[in-house]
């Protein structure tokens, strides 16, 4: 269910007739596969109730309370302790 909502999978198969070294025909299959990824962050809005969405929003804003799993996340960078101190000092010094 989630896969079908997040991805669009398109498959197309072409069959060509080719010939081997003895000029015997054989089928050559070419499979084209396209996987389009919809942004997963928009999916909860259509699946969750208002209360569930509120909890999900809190969970996402804290990165599940596991910043060590998402060290490069733009949501978490401004709340890391070293960043907070740097921002606090800039605010105090007027810069």
N, C-alpha and C positions, 0 to 999 in steps of 0.2 A: 504494500500500500504506500509506504513512504517513498520507496524507490520510484514508483509510478508518478508520484506528485513532484518529486525533485528532478527527475531526469526525463528527457525525451530520447528514446532509443529508436533510431532509424536504420533499417537494414535493406540493402539492395544487392541482389545477386545477378551477375551477368554470366552467361555461358558462351564461350567461344569454341569453335571447332578448330583444333590444331592438328598438325600431322607430325608423327614421329619420324625417325630416320628411315624407316621402311615405307614411308608415305601412307601409314595407317592412320585414319582419323581417330581422335580422342577428344573428349570434352574437357575444357579448361574452365574452371570456376573461379570467378573473381568476386569476392565478397567485400562490399563497401559498408562500413559500420560508422555511424555518427552518434555520439552521445552528447547531448546538449544538457548542461547543468543549469537548472534554475537556481537562483540564490536561496539557499536553505533558510536564511534569516527571515524571509517573508512567509514561509510555510506555517509557522506556529499561529499566526494571526487567523488563518482560515481553519485551523484544527482545534484550537483551544478556546475554552470559555473565558469570560472576562476575569474570573478569579484565577484560573490556571495561567492566563496570560500575565497577570500581575506577579505571580510567583516566578514564572519563567523569566520575566524582565529582571527581577531581583537576582535570580540565579546567573543570568548572563552578565549583569553589571559587575558581579563579584567574580566572574569566571569560575563559578562553582566552588568558590573559596579555595582555588588551587592555582595561584599565580605561577607556581613553579612549572605547571604544565603548559602555560601560555606566555612565556617570557617576552615575546615580541609583539604581543597583542596591543594595538593602539588604545583599546579600552583600559588596559591595565597600566600602561607606561606612566600616565600622569598620577597614578595613585601609589606608585612604589615609594617606600620610605625615603630613599635618597632624593627622589624628585620632589617629594613634599617638603623636605627641608630646604632644597634649593629654591622652590617657589616661595616658601615662607620668608627666607632671607631676602629675596628680591623685593617682596612686598614691604618688608620692614625698612630696607635701605632706600626705597623709593625708585628703584630701577625698574 
